[in-house]
Amino acid sequence: MTGIMALWLPILLSAVIVFIASSIIHMFTPWHKNDFAPLPDEGKVAAALRPLNIPPGDYHMPRPASMADMKSPAFAEKMKQGPVVMMTVMPSGPMSMSGSLVGWFVFCAVVSLLAAYVAGLHIGSGADYLTVFRTVSAATFMGYVLGNWPNTIWYKRNLGTMIRTSLDGLLFAFLTGGVFGWLWPR
């Protein structure tokens, strides 16, 4: 067993490396360029939605009032006519990335912390690189990837986007496993 305090450096360093890698992927490559398709006639859609003053939040349309309503002919007709939409409305105005970037870094650190906890429970100090790499990579992969798949399964998120996001998570897992293998207490 290896205590979590002995792993503070690989926890922080792996979070920094994943943060930098994800920034490079999103800012300097076209890898995620097509994750969101433009709406047909975006201006017309925006002009139709703007007067509704929809507050920020997550929405589903059509949305049944109850389980019984889901079985009603009226709801079935709304689903048939469409559009069927799940959307997130964000606050209007200039987009600030600072809160999202801080949140992403904290998430990366939490994934690394939990991977350290799992590895530390089962691997003692002095373990070989490959044992640490495999354990931490597997735990980290679960943190970065598996929780996203229900969005594709249940909410029909684009499969291509989910596969690209999963490959990102695999890279993040390998980077994290590599840092832990390198800095594991000897």
N, C-alpha and C positions, 0 to 999 in steps of 0.2 A: 504494500500500500504506500502511496505517495501523497503527502498532505497538499492541500490546495495552495497554501502559502508558498510552497516550494516551486509552484508553477506560475507565479504571477508574471514573470517575464514572457514566457511563451504565450500566455493568455493575451497580454497587451500587444505584444509584437505581432501575433497572428491577426488580431483585430485590425491593426494598422495596415498590414500587408493586404488583407482582404478588402479593406476600405479603398486602398490605392488601386488594387486590381479591378475592382468594380467600377471605380471612377474612370479608369482607362478604357474598360469595355464600353461604358455608356457614352463617354465624351469623344473618344478618338477612333471608334470603329463603327461600321454600319450594322453590327450584329443585331441590335434591337430596333433598327430604323422602322421596321414594318410591324412592330408589336400592336400598334393602334392604327386602324385604317381611318382615313378621313370620311366624314359623313357626306353622302351625296347632297349637294347644295347646302353646305354648312351655314352659309349666311341666312338662308331661309329658315332653317331649323332654329338657329340662334334667335332670329327675329321673332319666331313663334313662341319660343320658351321665355324670352326676356320679360315680357309683360306679366308672366305668371309669378315672377319673383320667388322662385323655388329656393328655399333655404338650403345651405350646405347639408349634405347627408347622403344616405344610400336609399335608392328607390327601386321599386319593381312595378312594372306596368304590363298587363293589368294585374292588379293585386286583389285577390279574393278577401272578403271580409272575414271569412271563417272557413273551416274545413268543409262544412256543408255547402258553402257558396262555391267552392272549387268544383263541386259535382253538378252545379246548376246549369241548365241550358244557356242562360244568359252569359255566364262566365265562359263556357265552352265556345260560344260565338265570338266573344271578345278575343279569346286566344286564337281562334281561326282567322279572324279579320286582321289581327296584328295591328301595329307592330308589338312584339313581345320584347320588353326592354328591361335590362338591369343597368342602372347607372349610378355613378357617384357624382354629385354636384359639389364642386369645390368653391371656396369663397372667391368672389370677383376681385379684380384688381391685379396689381403686379404680383408675379409669383416669386416667393422667397424660398430659396432652397436650404437656407441655414437650418431651420427646424427639422427638415427631412434628413439632412446630412448628419446632424447630431443624433437623431433617432436611429439612423442606419448604423452609425458607429457604435452606439450603445447596444443595438441588436447584435452586431458582430462580436462585441466583447462578451455579451451574455451567452452566445452560442459557444464561444471559446471557453468560457468559464464552465459551462455544463459539460463540454467535451473533456475538460481537465478533470472535472469531478468524476465522470465515468471512468476515464483512464486511470486516474489516481486510485480508485477503489480496487482495481484489478492488476495494476502494474507497479512493481516496486522500483526504487531507484536502481540505476545501473542496467536497466532493460536495454535491449538492442534497438537500434533505430527502426527496423522494419516492424517490430511488434508495436511500438508506440505509434508509428505512422499509420498502420492499418486500423488500430483501435480508435485513434483520434479522428482519422479521416471518415470512418464509418459513422461515428457519433455526430460529427460536424455535418456530414451529408444529410443526415436526418433533420438536423436543425435548419439547414438552408433550403432543403428541397421538399421533403415529404408533406409538410403542412400546406404547400401551395397546390398540390394536385387536386384536392377537393374542389377548388375553383374551376378546374376544367371538367371534372366529373359531374358536379351538380349545377354549375352556373354557366357551362359551355364556353369557358374562356378558351381562346384560340389555342389549339393543340400545338401549333408551331411555336407560339410564344412560350407555352409551358415547357416544351422540349428545350428551347434555347435557355430558358431560366434554369432548368434542371442541369444543363451542361455548365452554366455559370456556377451553380452550386457544387458541382463535381470539382471544378477548378478550385473553388474556395476551400473545399474539403481537403484537397491534395495540398494546397498551400499551407493550410492550418496543420495538417498532419506532418508536413515537412518541417515546419517551425518547431513543433513539439518534439519530433524525433531528434532534431538538431540540439535543442536546449533541454532535453529531459535530464533531470539530475543524475549524475554518475556516482 
